Amino acid sequence: MSDDRTPVVVGVGQYTQRDVDPAEALEPVAMMAAAAARAAEDAGAGERLLRAADRVAVVNLFSTPYGNAPRLLAERVGARPAEELYTTIGGNTPQWLVNVMAARIAAGEVDVVLIAGAEAMRTVARARRAKVRLAWGGGEGEPTVMGGAREGVSEHEITHGLALPTAVYPLFENAIRARRGWTLAEHRRRLGALCARFAAVAADNPYAWFRERRSPEEIATVTAENRLIGFPYPKLMNAIIDVDQAAAVILTSAGRARALGIPESRWVYVRGGADAHDHWLVSERVDYASSPAIRAAGAAALSAAGLALGDVGLFDLYSCFPCAVQIGRDMLGIPDDDPRPLTVTGGLPYFGGPGNDYTTHGIASMCDRLRAGDATVGVVVERTQAQDIGGCVFGGGA
């Protein structure tokens, strides 16, 4: 691969819409367009960068049924892409898209890629309560669908209540406690401390949904306001999907970035990536306290980057529930007392969990932090219902 074909992230943008009147709220595609405009501005190239996008990829969304969301987004930003891409369901899909598109850029198959996603579940819920009809949707044609469509649960698992994340992830959490030999009190203390670190990051993040520092005791103690959702998780340990958030990432090659006049100070290198999955069905796992796929994907991504875990300064580990963070940390080999941040957003319970699109925010935030000089290397590791796993290594310098 020549230097000119090195894949780089050149622009990132995020958008958070807070309790706007449903009749005036931006729909998801409009939110994506706003995030994309910020990403183009972030790159210092403006609208011409968006017009240059020959691939527009949209992360699968829940809040609005579009016919062709990528085409609607392309029309809004002035792009005429050769491919309109739309993913299947999966929290790992934004990071997977970055891995796939970076490889295609390196191979000379793709020029400029716009990846975007959004959810407006908060506005949809408020509109339903207010009996306001949202005239959202549309998009002619059919996008190219990327990703597998295999069901995440079996009929056997559904019969026994193993379908919703709020039922599945507590099994992992209690398996971790059993493997570590922690008492219930010790386990609760550790969960509170872990989550408080995430809440503190969200408090300083202008795009986070909940910008409030919380003590470990407040997070871990069950109260009327912090009700138990699934043992041992009270409400403040659960991902929150009731948000309006959007994010966009623009990738290209180093050569194209130079031709577009994008300063190298804006480049964040995609140094390595890998994808894997554990035994697909939860009921077929060997155990619930580990993830061989995270171990394999993390090691492969770092190996591709020519780096070791000690070279990494920042992490964003998937954080829908505390067990996801702990398993990710353990499989990567990060010690419990490691001072390095495990999130750059604040995590899904505090930053917000906009459906499948959380990872786009994680990548955008990672790029912001690397450019700010908080570290030179960052790793994003994501998963979906603990099945599909992906890792990506980003670097802030050549």
Secondary structure, 3 states (H helix, E strand, C coil): CCHHHCEEEEEEEEEECCCCCCCCCCCHHHHHHHHHHHHHHHHCCCHHHHHCCCEEEECCCCCCCECCHHHHHHHHHCCCCCEEEEECCCCCHHHHHHHHHHHHHHCCCCCCEEEEEEEEHHHHHHHHHHCCCCCCCECCCCCEEECCCCCCCCHHHHHCCCCCHHHHHHHHHHHHHHHHCCCHHHHHHHHHHHHHHHHHHHHCCCCCCCCCCCCHHHHHCCCCCCCEEECCEEHHHCCCCCCEEEEEEEEEEHHHHHHCCCCHHHCEEEEEEEEEECCCCHHHCCCCCCCHHHHHHHHHHHHHHCCCHHHCCEEEECCCCHHHHHHHHHHHCCCCCCCCCCCCCCCCCCCCCCHHHHHHHHHHHHHHHHHCCCCCEEEEEEEECCCEEEEEEEECCC
